[in-house]
């Protein structure tokens, strides 16, 4: 006595292994894409943050050099140099970098004095809208510091 429909089920089970040909390639491509997209995004994020860190360090160093050689009236030139350092790395910042200057002597251009320069900014993660990034906290604070020494033989004036 046979159960109705079992012959049809046996026929389907017999054909099943043969209909699987070619699926390994599709599965490999699918898994590769699923693993590749997050990897590429992590690399983009790393490169963006690393570029911003390099820009902040370079901006602080150059601003310190300008302030140590240009005297007290060179604040605007130092801020411009900091902005240009970030533009060189092509970072689309929504706000200009903040420049903080602390002098050990008054005035800053006193020969032998040290000038501590801090450049800070916030970088949004790649491929995220700026407004959304600030809302969900997808913003990374970046800070670069440098110390410049005013030449001991500099003539004040």
C-alpha positions in Angstrom: 0.0 0.0 0.0 1.5 3.3 -1.0 0.6 6.7 0.4 -0.7 9.0 -2.2 1.8 11.7 -3.4 4.9 9.9 -2.2 6.0 9.2 -5.7 5.9 12.9 -6.5 7.9 13.6 -3.3 10.5 11.1 -4.3 10.8 12.6 -7.7 11.3 16.1 -6.2 13.9 14.8 -3.8 15.8 13.0 -6.6 16.0 16.2 -8.7 16.9 18.5 -5.7 20.7 17.9 -5.7 21.0 18.4 -9.4 19.2 21.7 -9.3 21.9 23.2 -6.9 24.5 23.5 -9.6 26.0 27.1 -9.9 24.7 28.3 -6.5 28.2 28.3 -5.0 29.3 31.2 -7.2 26.2 33.2 -6.3 26.7 32.5 -2.6 30.4 33.5 -2.8 29.6 36.8 -4.6 26.8 37.5 -2.0 29.0 36.9 1.0 31.9 38.8 -0.6 29.7 41.9 -1.0 28.3 41.5 2.5 31.8 41.4 3.9 33.3 43.9 1.6 30.9 46.9 2.1 31.6 47.1 5.9 35.3 46.7 5.3 35.4 49.6 2.8 33.4 51.8 5.1 35.8 51.1 8.0 38.7 52.0 5.8 37.0 55.2 4.7 36.3 56.1 8.3 39.9 55.3 9.4 41.4 57.4 6.5 39.1 60.3 7.3 40.0 60.4 11.0 43.7 59.8 10.3 43.7 62.6 7.7 42.0 65.0 10.2 44.6 64.0 12.9 47.5 64.8 10.5 45.8 68.1 9.5 45.4 69.1 13.1 49.0 68.3 14.0 50.3 70.2 11.0 47.9 73.1 11.6 49.1 73.4 15.2 52.8 73.2 14.2 52.4 75.9 11.4 50.3 78.2 13.6 53.0 78.0 16.3 55.7 78.8 13.8 53.8 81.8 12.5 53.1 83.1 16.0 56.7 82.6 17.2 58.1 84.5 14.2 55.3 87.0 13.5 54.8 88.6 16.9 51.5 89.3 18.6 49.7 90.6 15.5 50.0 87.4 13.6 46.9 85.7 15.1 44.8 86.0 11.9 47.7 84.5 9.8 47.9 81.6 12.2 44.1 81.0 11.9 44.4 81.1 8.1 47.3 78.6 8.2 45.2 76.3 10.3 42.2 76.5 7.9 44.5 75.9 4.9 46.0 72.8 6.6 42.5 71.2 6.8 41.7 72.3 3.2 44.9 70.5 2.0 43.5 67.2 3.3 40.1 67.9 1.6 38.1 67.5 4.8 34.7 69.0 4.4 34.4 70.6 7.8 31.2 72.4 8.5 33.0 74.7 11.0 36.5 76.1 10.9 39.0 74.6 13.3 39.4 76.3 16.7 42.8 77.7 17.5 43.7 78.1 21.1 47.0 79.9 22.0 48.6 80.0 25.4 51.8 82.1 26.0 54.2 81.6 28.8 55.3 85.2 28.7 53.5 88.5 28.1 53.8 89.5 25.3 53.9 86.3 23.4 56.8 87.5 21.3 59.2 87.7 24.2 62.5 86.1 23.2 62.8 82.5 24.6 59.1 82.3 25.5 57.1 79.2 24.6 53.8 79.3 22.8 51.4 76.4 23.3 49.1 76.0 20.3 46.0 73.7 20.3 43.9 73.2 17.1 40.7 71.3 17.6 37.8 70.4 15.3 35.0 67.8 14.9 34.9 65.4 12.0 31.7 63.7 10.9 31.9 60.0 9.8 31.9 59.5 6.1 28.6 59.0 4.2 26.5 60.4 7.0 24.6 63.6 6.7 26.1 66.3 8.9 22.8 67.1 10.7 22.1 63.5 11.4 25.7 62.9 12.5 25.4 65.6 15.2 22.1 64.1 16.3 23.2 60.5 16.7 26.8 61.3 17.8 28.6 60.2 14.7 31.2 63.0 15.2 34.8 62.4 16.2 36.6 65.2 18.1 40.2 65.8 16.8 42.9 67.8 18.5 46.4 68.7 17.6 49.0 70.3 19.8 52.3 71.9 19.3 54.8 74.0 21.2 56.8 76.7 19.5 59.7 78.6 21.0 60.3 82.2 20.1 63.9 82.7 19.0 66.1 83.9 21.9 67.9 86.4 19.6 64.7 87.8 18.2 64.5 91.6 18.3 61.2 92.7 19.8 59.3 95.3 17.9 
